[in-house]
Amino acid sequence: MDVISVPTTEATKKKISFEDYLLMPEINHPYEIIDGEFMPSPAPIPAHQKIALNIVMALNPPVQERDLGVVLFAPVDIILQRHPLRTRQPDVLFIHKDKLSGTGLDAIEELQILEIAPDLVIEVLSASDTEKVLSGKLADYQRIGVKECWLVSREARSVEVLQLTKEQSQSLGHFGLDETLRSGALPDLQLAVNTIFI
């Protein structure tokens, strides 16, 4: 008996369900799942990772000292919706302690999956972040109730702070070298932009 192979097309490709997701092995590589479709990304370039690390190193100490919440960095999935499955992986995120049972490792270990809307997400812009890709991310963050997004441009050495609501995203300002960034999500934070780009 002859075996007929059917070419895989968009119509025949199996979508990833939430149940499939729970069975997936840990993947230490950037990806997102958009309406059930697995969307891998190239590994970030070293400069991208250095900037993300600088941001984490600047945010984490004051957040821990004041017991404000938790700072996490990619790759970590935010589950936006279960059906059809949709996830995002911002480069850095902050969740206020009011949304968590605690701020220590024990509280984080309780989070097998992250279905909490962060208060702040930070995207270090890459060449693959076209206007369409970026607007899709922002729409998803708005929909789940993220309050603020920073868009960090390596080329311009600047950070745009966006205030997000369900209806719109509004720029609170562009902050460049030798300026101090202020955040609505972390109102006591004053971050020298230079520390992000050293």
Secondary structure as GFF3:
##gff-version 3
##sequence-region A 1 198
A	DSSP	alpha_helix	18	23	.	.	.	ID=ss1
A	DSSP	beta_strand	31	34	.	.	.	ID=ss2
A	DSSP	beta_strand	37	40	.	.	.	ID=ss3
A	DSSP	alpha_helix	46	65	.	.	.	ID=ss4
A	DSSP	beta_strand	69	73	.	.	.	ID=ss5
A	DSSP	beta_strand	78	81	.	.	.	ID=ss6
A	DSSP	beta_strand	86	88	.	.	.	ID=ss7
A	DSSP	beta_strand	92	96	.	.	.	ID=ss8
A	DSSP	three_ten_helix	97	99	.	.	.	ID=ss9
A	DSSP	alpha_helix	105	109	.	.	.	ID=ss10
A	DSSP	beta_strand	120	124	.	.	.	ID=ss11
A	DSSP	alpha_helix	131	144	.	.	.	ID=ss12
A	DSSP	beta_strand	148	153	.	.	.	ID=ss13
A	DSSP	beta_strand	158	164	.	.	.	ID=ss14
A	DSSP	beta_strand	169	176	.	.	.	ID=ss15
A	DSSP	beta_strand	180	182	.	.	.	ID=ss16
A	DSSP	beta_strand	190	192	.	.	.	ID=ss17
A	DSSP	three_ten_helix	193	196	.	.	.	ID=ss18
###
